[in-house]
Amino acid sequence: MIENAEGMKARHIRDRGFDKKYYQDMILALIQKHEPVKRQDIDELLLPKLPEVLSKKQKKTKINNLLYELSVKMNQIKNTGSRKLPRWFLLKSNKNFQKNTVIFINSNCYLLIKLTIKIVVSKKTIFNR
């Protein structure tokens, strides 16, 4: 009985999927490392990660919505190709210095810490009199 309840917990998480930010971060990381990125590359990354209860068409729609939000609403990526042959790039304002640190807790569990550092250069000139 307890084993069945434990299995149901895992099944619930697999069926529910991860939050939108998780998938968006995956897309941004892929584009940052390998730009320009084709839609096929994004599909290969995300399709296996999306919930099993979704059909392939629903998964593709989910990816469309993620790309739309990243490109139009959040203005972080841009398609420089066509609708048929997209080529995704990061917008220049989104190219931050990032460092990922992986901390292994044990052989089955690890913690990924993402540090983002933005460097701002000021154009102020200070005059001493």
PLY file of the C-alpha trace (Angstrom):
ply
format ascii 1.0
element vertex 129
property float x
property float y
property float z
element edge 128
property int vertex1
property int vertex2
end_header
0.00 0.00 0.00
2.76 2.45 0.94
4.75 1.56 -2.20
1.67 2.32 -4.32
1.25 5.72 -2.64
4.92 6.51 -3.28
4.51 5.56 -6.93
1.45 7.78 -7.20
3.44 10.78 -5.94
6.06 10.33 -8.63
3.38 9.74 -11.26
1.61 12.95 -10.22
4.81 14.99 -10.70
5.45 13.38 -14.11
1.87 14.06 -15.21
1.83 17.62 -13.88
5.19 18.57 -15.39
7.45 21.37 -14.27
6.66 25.05 -14.06
6.91 27.28 -17.11
10.12 28.96 -15.88
11.94 25.60 -15.89
11.19 25.05 -19.58
11.99 28.66 -20.48
15.36 28.41 -18.71
16.12 25.25 -20.70
15.34 27.04 -23.98
17.47 30.05 -23.01
20.39 27.81 -21.97
20.21 25.91 -25.27
20.16 29.11 -27.32
22.95 30.67 -25.27
25.25 27.67 -25.82
24.38 26.84 -29.44
22.85 29.85 -31.19
21.40 29.95 -33.75
19.02 27.17 -32.69
16.48 25.46 -34.94
12.98 24.58 -33.73
13.91 20.92 -34.14
16.68 21.38 -31.54
14.22 22.91 -29.09
11.71 20.11 -29.72
14.41 17.47 -29.13
15.26 19.11 -25.83
11.74 19.65 -24.49
9.47 16.93 -25.91
10.86 14.19 -23.61
10.65 16.54 -20.60
7.00 17.54 -21.01
4.30 15.53 -19.17
3.53 12.08 -20.57
-0.22 12.74 -20.46
0.05 15.36 -23.22
-0.27 14.30 -26.85
2.51 15.21 -29.29
0.31 18.00 -30.69
-0.29 19.39 -27.18
3.44 19.26 -26.45
4.23 21.19 -29.65
1.59 23.79 -28.73
3.17 24.13 -25.28
6.57 24.74 -26.91
4.98 27.31 -29.28
3.54 29.13 -26.27
6.90 29.10 -24.46
8.69 30.51 -27.53
5.99 33.15 -28.01
6.27 34.28 -24.42
10.09 34.40 -24.53
10.13 36.30 -27.81
7.11 38.62 -27.73
6.16 39.12 -24.10
9.58 38.87 -22.44
11.68 40.11 -25.39
14.54 37.71 -24.61
14.86 35.77 -27.88
14.27 36.50 -31.56
13.52 34.35 -34.58
15.70 35.56 -37.45
14.50 32.83 -39.79
11.05 32.16 -41.17
8.08 30.44 -39.57
8.98 27.30 -41.51
12.73 27.45 -40.80
13.18 29.39 -37.55
16.61 30.36 -36.22
16.45 31.48 -32.61
18.96 33.94 -31.12
19.27 35.61 -27.74
18.72 39.34 -27.88
21.87 41.25 -27.01
20.36 42.72 -23.84
19.86 39.18 -22.50
23.48 38.04 -22.87
24.53 38.04 -19.24
27.48 36.30 -17.74
26.23 33.08 -16.18
27.94 30.48 -14.09
26.33 27.19 -13.16
27.49 25.38 -10.06
26.47 21.79 -9.47
26.57 20.50 -5.90
26.22 16.74 -5.57
24.27 15.70 -2.49
24.49 11.97 -3.28
24.61 9.77 -6.36
20.88 10.26 -7.08
20.45 13.90 -6.19
22.18 17.13 -7.09
21.52 20.80 -6.71
22.08 23.22 -9.59
22.78 26.78 -8.61
22.68 29.35 -11.37
24.44 32.62 -10.74
23.79 35.47 -13.12
26.01 38.52 -13.03
25.05 41.66 -14.91
27.82 44.12 -15.59
26.66 47.69 -16.01
29.01 50.29 -17.37
28.13 53.84 -16.50
28.93 56.68 -18.87
29.14 59.25 -16.07
32.21 61.41 -15.97
33.23 62.88 -12.66
35.21 66.10 -12.70
37.42 67.06 -9.79
37.96 70.77 -9.27
0 1
1 2
2 3
3 4
4 5
5 6
6 7
7 8
8 9
9 10
10 11
11 12
12 13
13 14
14 15
15 16
16 17
17 18
18 19
19 20
20 21
21 22
22 23
23 24
24 25
25 26
26 27
27 28
28 29
29 30
30 31
31 32
32 33
33 34
34 35
35 36
36 37
37 38
38 39
39 40
40 41
41 42
42 43
43 44
44 45
45 46
46 47
47 48
48 49
49 50
50 51
51 52
52 53
53 54
54 55
55 56
56 57
57 58
58 59
59 60
60 61
61 62
62 63
63 64
64 65
65 66
66 67
67 68
68 69
69 70
70 71
71 72
72 73
73 74
74 75
75 76
76 77
77 78
78 79
79 80
80 81
81 82
82 83
83 84
84 85
85 86
86 87
87 88
88 89
89 90
90 91
91 92
92 93
93 94
94 95
95 96
96 97
97 98
98 99
99 100
100 101
101 102
102 103
103 104
104 105
105 106
106 107
107 108
108 109
109 110
110 111
111 112
112 113
113 114
114 115
115 116
116 117
117 118
118 119
119 120
120 121
121 122
122 123
123 124
124 125
125 126
126 127
127 128
